[in-house]
Amino acid sequence: MRYCFARMNAAALFLALLAVDPILPPLPPWNGASRALVVPANDPWVTPSEKTGLKDTPSYDETVAYLRKLVDAAPELEMVSLGKSPEGRDIWLVIASKEKNFTPEKLRRSGKPALFAQGGIHSGEIDGKDAGLMLLRDMTVRGTKRELLDRANFLFVPIFSVDAHERTSRYSRINQRGPEVSGWRTNARNLNLNRDYMKADTEEMRAMIRALDTWDPDLYLDLHVTDGADYQYDITFGFDGPAGHSPAIATWLEQTWRPAMTRALREAGHIPGTLVFPVKDDDVTSGLSERPSDPRFSHAYGDVRHIAAALVENHSLKPYDQRVLGTYVLLENSLRTLGSDGAALRKAIASDRARRVDAVPFAWKVPEGANETIEFLAIESRTHLSPVTGDVYREFTGKPVTLRVPYRRGTEVAGSVTRPTAYWVPASWKDIIDRIALHGIKFERITAPRTIDVEMYRLDEPKYGSEQFEGHVRVTAKTTSERRHETFPAGSIRIPTDQPLGTLAVLLLEPASPDSFFQWGLFDSVLSVTEYVEPYIMEPTAQKMLEADPKLEEEFRAKVANDEAFRANPTERLYWFYRQTPFYDQRARLYPVGRE
């Protein structure tokens, strides 16, 4: 069959093609009980998305207007701005409290546990916003879920990446069913907020970190939509397990929160699952993997801060209404679970915040010999030879199948660092000190110079990434430890690690940590050797050094004999001698942070 698309521009042509020959895989039918949560279009409190049959999502201005109307009518609600985006938009937080406790202090004094949920950290994945608006309405002006606020408080950020939310298009995500028009993945500076929790480059993330530190919630949910493979689950969720930094919290999440969510979602007609990632792209038969994540991500950052934190991923190939309603059910029952079992969670939080491990892990691997499999609710697929690439590609048929697949659980520590008593950061590194303060890490600022014995790292063989990542060129280096009698000037800070956020300080300040300030390139200037020497000076000097010091000569000859790269590099040979002289910069490539 032929279709005439003459004189169409590329975008219109693409839409016309999709209308007659959809690219997305076939869609299994769904009619869950959660459909009853949707109010009629003529209800005075119908949300903007419900007006479209949960096919579309409102703009930033429409969202804020609805929230203002709701807050004006509901005494249990208040709106506060967490800060401004680069383009000047407010990042709104809605506080839901039966007793009108609208400050962090009052909320803490209430004794009730608090759920903090955020939508739109990737604003093309905006399901959480529309689910949250419905739930706020039902807990207040409609009254159908009013009891949720009897035993818990709700903190809700409907749109985190507010500028990206307004970069709207029908072409936001090619692999996602709805909404019809949505926002973008990265912010106005093309930075991904869910890679920014540690380095905290963006205005949005600085606002969020201040909020987490100030409001200190018990449970933190980050609401996303997946990409990748097709499968039956319409909502998945996961968190760092007991091998991570908060084992007591992870146990509560695994034994209390996950079963409650699974049960509630199934009763509402959804198919919940564990958040896992295929080892190979979109091929679930290659195996699924799970391990603690780097704390640049929301849920792993929560794990380091000792907050119960979970990453929620709706399935992109399921319709928008199904995804929004699944999120509603998860939010509702997270509040119910906090209300009934919040005391146990708070006990777990206290336990993890009091815990001090000597070896702080920063990488994990699958234990040798592990041979675990799990049952997975998949969608049948088949492969074809591509006429475009010459490689094979996968086609999903829409037919549900149950598979047993390999499951690689990374629970064994593959990298760690010893926790010092404290860190010292010189006053000259103000940007580092500012970021440490932002995270809420406690420290002492000295008002007069202080000389102490510390351990410091000498950095060698720095290796930079081949391209930028999130606005930085990442760097690693080998480290050699040195004992030094170091003087820190007035304004320097001492960070004790015997504090609830001590592990966070370790992961930010240890060069081996993948999300350290060093590996994000914030200490790059120390890698430059700024003084140098000319060959006409160093050549006769080297000869005199060889003549005067037989031991030095023996060491030099051995290096020439055993190090092929050194032997072939005349400049490096001379610099070897230069480094033995007092003229060489004794602080060259010295990492300026001291370990006490």
N, C-alpha and C positions, 0 to 999 in steps of 0.2 A: 504494500500500500504506500502511495506517495503523498506527501504533504507539501503544500506550497507556502513557503515562508519568505517570498521575495521581498526585498527592500527592508527587512527587519534589521534592527541593530542587534548586537550580540546578546544583550540581556533579554530582550523580548523574544529572540529566537530560542534562547535557552528555556524560558518559561513555556513557550509554546510546545517545545519538544517534550518537556516534562508532563504537560497536560495530556498528551496522547500516549506517552511511553514512559511512565515513571521509572526513575533510576533506583530509588530506595527499594529494599527487599520487600516481599509481600508481608502484609500485616495480619497477624492472628487477631481474631475478633476479641473484644473485651467489653464487659458490661458489669463492672464491679459494684458492690453494695455502696461504695463511697460516692457514687453518683448522687445519692440522696443528700449529700452535703451542699449541693449547688442550689441556690435560691432562684426563684423565678425572675425573669427579666424585669417584671414590674414591681419587685420588692423595693422599698425605699432605700435599703442598704445594700443593694446588689453592687458588687465590685465591678470596676471597669472591665476586667477580663471576663467575668461571668456574663456581662452584657453581650459579649461576642460568642457565647457558648464555650468559653475557655479555649478559644482558637487564637486569640491575640492577647497582647499585653499592653498596658497603658504606658504613656511617656512618663518621664521624670515629673513634669509639671502636673500631669493628671494624677499620678500616684500621690504626690505631696498634697494636692487639693483634696483627694479622698481622705487622706490621713488627717488633715486639719479638720475636716467636717466630722470625722469619727471622734477625734480627741475633744472637740468642742461639745460633743453630745455625751461622751463617756467619762465620768469623773475618775474612773480607774486608769485612764491613759494620760500620758504626757509625752511630748516630743522634745528632744534636745539635739542640738547639732554637735557632732563629734569633731567637726573641723571642716575646712574648705578644701575642695579639689583644686588642681592646677588651673582649671577654667572657672573657678569661683563658685561652684555649686556646694551647697551644704550636704554633708553626709549625715543623714538623719537616723537617730536612735529612738525607737518607741519603747517606753517603759510601761508595762502592764502590772499594776499592783492594786490589790483589793483595798488596801489601807492607804493608798495614795502616797506611798513611800518613794518619792521621785528623786532622791539623792542617793549616792552610794552608801553614805553613812546610815541613813534611815533604812535602806534596803537590808544592810547587814544586821542592824539592830532588830529587824523583824524576825530573824531566826529562820525564815523560809529559804529553801534552796532556790537558786536562780538558773534558768535556762537562757543562754545567749545564742541566738541563731542569726546567721547572716545570709542574705541572698545576693547574687550578682557580683561576687568577686570576679567572675567571668560573666560579663553582662549579656552575652548571647545565651547564657545558661540561667534563665531568670525565673524558673519554676518556683523557687522559694519565695520570691516577692509576692506572687499572686496567691500562693497557699497561705502565707502569713497574713495578708490583708483579710482573707476570709476568716481565719481563725481569730484575729483580733476583734473582728465584728461579732462573731458568734460568742466570744467570751464576755462581751459587753452589751452593746445596744440590742442585739437579738436575744441574748440570754440563754441560748441553747447549750452553751458550754461554760456557763458562768462558774461552775464548781471548780474548774481548773485552777482558778486563782485563789481558792481557799487555802491551799497548802504549798503553793509555789509561785514564784514571780517569773515574768517573761520579759526579756530584753531582745528587741528585734531590730535589725538593720535591714530594711527591705532592699536597698540598693547600695552596695559597697563601692563598686567602681562606677561612680555616677557619671563621669565624662564619657566613659566607654558605652554606658547605657544609652546615651544620646547620639552615638554614631550608629544610627538605625538604618536597617536595610532588609530587604527580602533575601539578601545573599550573605547573611552572617555566617551560617554553618550549613555546608552542603550535605552533611550526613545527619541532619536533625529534623524531626517532624514537629514543626511549630516552635514558638508562635509564628504567625504569618510575617511579622516584622519584629526584629529584635536588635539588640546592641552587639558590641564587639568584645573580643577576648581581652585585649590589652588597653591600658589607659591612654590618655591624650599624648603621653610621651612614648607610647608603644612599649610600655613595661608591663609585665605580667605580675599582678599583685600577689598571686599565689606562688611567687618565687622570692618574695621580698621580706619575709617575716624576720630574718636575721639581720640582713644588711640595712633594711629600713631606709631605702632611697626615696620612696615616694611620699608625697604629702598624705595620700589616702592611708598608707600603711602606718605612718607615724600616728595618725589619728586613731587607727584601730588598736595599735599597741598600747597607747595611752588609755584607751577604753578598757582593754582587758586588764591592765594593771589597776585601774581605778575602780572598776565595777567588780572585778574578781569573781566571775561567775563559777558555778559548780560544773555545769555541762555546757560545752561549746560545740555547736553544729555548723559546719560549713556546707552550704547547699549547692551542688553542682549538677551537671549533666555530662554523661560519658561521651567518648567517641571510641571507635574501634569495632570490635567484633559484635555480631548479632547473637543474641541468646534470649531465653524466655523471661528472665528476671526483668521487672520494670523499675525496681528500686534496689540499690545495693548500698551497703555502708560498711565502714571499717575503721580501724584505729590501730595505733601501735600497741603490740601485745606486751606480755610480761617480760619479754627480753629487752624492752626499751627502758625508758628512764622513770616510768611510774608503774611499777608492777601491781601495786595494790589497786590503783585506779583501773588498770587494764583488766584485772580480775572482776571488778564490779561491772565494767562495761560488758565483759564476756558472759558473766553468769547472771546478771540482772537486766541490764538495758537491752542487750541484743535479743534474748528470748522474748521479752515483752514487746519489742518492736515487731519481731517476726510474727508473733501470735496475732497482734492487732492488725497488721497489714494483711495477713492471710484472711482473717475474718472479714475484712473490708473488700476482699476480692482481688488483692494485689499479689504479686509474686516476688517476695523479698529474697535477697541473697547476700552473701558475703562479698565485700569488695575485693576483687582479685584482678590481676593483670596477666594476660597471655604472655608466655615467654617469647613467642614469636608473633608480633603484630596482631593480626585478626584471627589467628589460628588457635582455638582453644585446645585442640588435640595435641598441640606442642607442649602443653602443660601450663599450669597457673602458678604464679609466684606471689608471695607475701613476705614482707619483712619490715622492720622499723624504717621509716623514711627519714630523709634529711630534714632538719627543722626549718628550712626555707619554706616548707609547706605548712598549712594551717594546723592540721591535726597533729603533726609531729612537733610543731612549736608548742602547742598546748601540752603535749606529753612532757617536754622539757620544762615547761612552767608548772607542771603538776596540776593541770586542769583536765578534767575528763573531756576529751576532744575527739570528735568523730567526723570523718569525711563521708558525706552522703552524695552518691552518684546515681541520679535517675538515668534510665537508658534512653539514649538519644533517638532510637528508632521507634520508640513508643509514642503515641499521640500526646499532644500537649495536655489535654484534659486529664488523661490517665496519670501523667507525671505529676501535675499540680495536685491532684487529689491524693496520690500516694504521699506526697510531701506533707500535706495537711494532716493525714493520719499519723505520720511519724512525729510531727511537731506536737500534736495533741497528746499522743501517748508518751512522748518524752516528758511532758509536763506532769502527766499522771504518775509516771514512774518516779520522777523526782519527788512528787508529793508523798508517795507511799514509801519510798526507799532512799530518800535524800540523806537521812541520818547515816546510813551505812556508807554512802558515797563520801560524805564529809569526813567520816572516820578514815576512809582510804586516802583521801586527799591529805589529811593531817599526817598520816603515816609516811606517805611519799615525800612530803615537804620536810619531814624530820630525818629522812634517810640521807646518809652520806656514804657514797661508795668511793673507795680509794682509786680504783681504775675506772675512769669514765669512758664508756664505749662511744664510738662514732661511726662504726661500720659493722655489718653483720653478714654472715654467709649461711648457706644450707649445710648442716652437719654432714660429714663424710658418711656415706653409706645410707643416708636417708632415702626411703623408698615409699613415700606416702602417696595414696591416690584418694580422690574424693568423687562423689556423684555430682554431676553438673547438668543443669537443665539447659541444654543447648538448642540451637536451631541447625537443622541439617544444612550442610554446605557441600559444594563440589567445586573442583578446580578446572580451569580451561586455559588453553594456550592463548596468550594475548596477541592479536594481529598488530597491536600498537607498540608494545615493548619487546615482544619476543619471549617474555617470561610468562609464568603461570599467574593467574589471578583467581580469587575466590568469589563464588557466587552463593548467596544464602537463599534457600528455597522457601522459607517461611514455615517449614514443617517442624514441629517440636520433636526433639529426640533427647533421651537421657543417656549421658556418657559417663564412663569412669575415666578420669584424666589424671595425669601426674600432678602432684601438688608439692611445690618447693617452698618450704617454710624456713625463712632465714632467721634462725634463733641463736646461732653461735657467733660470739663476738669475733670480728675479723680485724678490728683496729681499736685501740684505746690509748688513753694517756693518763698518767698519774696526776691526781688532784693535788695541787700545792696548798699550803696554808692560806696564801693570798697572792694576788697579782699586784704589780706596781706599773702604772701607766704614767709616763712623764707628762708634765703640763703642756709641752709643745704639741702633743697630739690631741688638741682640743676636739676635733671632729670625732675621734674615737671615744673620748670621755662623754661627749654629748649623746652619742648613740647608746653607750652603756647606761647613762642616766635615763634615757627614753625607755629602755626595757624595764626600768624599775629596780635594777640591781643596786644594792646598797653599797656605799663606799665611804671612806674617810678622805677628805681633801686636806693635805698638809699646808700649813701657813708659813713654814720655814724649811729650808733645805734639810734633807735627812740622808745620811749615809748608812747603808745596810749591806749585809751579805745576801746576795741573790744568785739564782741560777738564770742564765740567759742563753738564748740560742744564737749560734752563728749559722747563717743561711748559705747554702752552697748549691750550685747547679740549678738555678731557677729555670723552670720550664713554663712557658706561657701557652695558653690555648691558641689554636690556629685561627679563631675568629671570636668576635665579641659574643657574650651571652648576658642578656638582661642589662645591657649598658656597661658591662665590665669585660675585660680580658682576664680570665681567671689564671691563677698562677699557683704552682707548687714548688717546693724546694726541699732539699735534704737539710737536716738540722744536726748540728753538733752542740752538745751542752757544755757551757762554761760556768765555773764559779767566779763571781766578780764582786768586788767591793765597790758598790755603785752609789753615786750621789744623785738623788732625785730632787729637782728644784721645787721651790714653793709653788703650789697650785697642782702638783702631781697628786694622783689618787692611789689609795691602797684599797683593794677589793678583797675582803675576806671571802673564802669559799664556804665557810660554815654559815650558810644562810639558805633559805628555800630556793633562791635563784642562783646558787653557787654553781650548779651544773651548767646552767645557761652561760655563766661567765666563762667557764672552762671551754665550752664549744665555740664561743666567740673569739677567744684570745689564744687558743692553741693553734699554731700554724698547720698542724697535721689534720685538724678538723675540717671536713669539706665545706662547712658553712662558716668558717672563721673569717674575721675581717681580713686576715692576711690573704686567704685564697680568693676572696672577692676583690683583691687588688688595692685595698685601702692602705697598705703599707709599702706600696711599690717603690717609693723613693729611697728606702733604705737599701735597695738592691743595686743602686748605682755606686760605682767606685769613682770618686770625683777627682782625685789627684792621680797623676800618671808620671812616667819617666821616659826620657828619650834614650834610644839605644847607645848614643855616643857617650852618655853618662853611665849607663848601667853595665855596658860591656867591660870597661876597665875595672869597674867596681866589683863585678862578679868574679873576674880573674883574681883580684886581690883577696876576695873572700875565700876562694878555693885554696889559694896559697896559704892563707893564715889559719884555716880551720880544717884539718884532715877529716874530722867527723862529718862536717858539712859536705865535704867533697865526696865522701863515701855515700852519703845519703843521696846526693845529686846523681852520682853515677848509677846507683841502683834504680833510681826513678827513670833515668834515660833507658836503662836496659829493659825494664819491666813494663813501662807505660808507652805503648806504641804511639798514641795520640800526642803525648807530651814530647816524645822523641822527634816527631815530625813537625813540631810547632816552635820555631825559633823565638817568636814573641813570648809565648808562654814560658819558655825556658828562662828568658831574662826576667819575666815577672815573678818567677819562682824565687829568684834571688832578691828582687825588690821587696817581696813580702817578708823577707827575713830581716830587713833593715828597719830602723826606727822611723824612717821617713814614710813608710807605708801607713795608711789610715788604719789605726787600731780599732776603729768602730765600723770599718767597712763591712757591710752585710750583717751587722749585728742587729738582731730583732730587738726593738727598744723596750719591750715589755719584760719586766722582771718577775721571776717566780720565787716567792719567799718560802 
